[in-house]
Each structure stands twice: as structure tokens, then as C-alpha cells.
Amino acid sequence: MKNMSATTSGGSSSEAMQLLSEISSILGTGLTEEQLAISVRLIETGVNPNALANVIRILQRESAAINNEQGGGDPSQHRL
């Protein structure tokens, strides 16, 4: 995978992150742009993408459970 956090001419890094953000939104990942950027940087440094995805899903589930226990409103808003 090309290093997306590196600054390149023509703003291709910014365009790539924007595209990844759109894909993330379409897939309903619930990740903010900041969380997506952090995930990309982790993968670029060698973190296993499948392991990272599993950790994110676990954290989202735990966050939703905690919010539900506390009487949090809309469960769709309980994303990591």
C-alpha cells in the first residue's frame, strides 16, 4: 500500500484520504476521518489490517454496551 500520510505533489495524499473516507462511509464503518487516518498510519507501520479491524469492532461493541448500560440514546450513534 502506498504511504498515504506522506506529503506528495498535487495533493494526492489528501485525495486518497478523502476517497478512503467516502469508502468508509459507504461501508458504514463508523470511523471518523481522524480514526481512519490513524488506522491507515498503523497499517503503514506494519500492523496487521485484519487484527486492527477485529480490535476496532470489539471496541465499538464495548462502547455501545457501555453507552446502553448508561441509558445512552440512539444505538447507531455508539460508534468508536
Buried (B, 14 or more C-beta within 10 A) or exposed (E): EEEBEEEEEEEEBEEBBEEBBEEBEEEEBBBEEEBBBBBBEBBBEEEEEEEBEEBBEEEBEEBBEEBEEEEBEEEEEBBB
